């Protein structure tokens, strides 16, 4: 039963990541939007959980790094909007 949970999290993460990519590719959201970056955070966290469970450490590394990149992008976006509001 445990494996079903971790595999489900991985599938949800994969779907979110593909959704984010499709939205940017078809210009429904901008690459520098918080929507896109939050989709990346959620997807990469779920994929990291799945890959850590399955001990797929190279994929875990990619997904954890992806998470930090997206978090930094969100921080940058928020800082940009805070400066423009001043």
Number of C-alpha atoms within 10 A of each C-alpha: 5 7 11 9 11 19 18 14 19 21 16 16 24 16 13 22 21 15 16 22 17 13 16 16 12 9 10 11 16 15 16 14 14 19 15 22 22 18 19 26 24 17 26 26 22 25 28 26 19 23 20 16 15 13 11 12 13 10 15 21 14 13 23 18 15 18 22 15 15 22 17 13 18 20 12 14 15 14 12 11 10 10 8 8 7 5
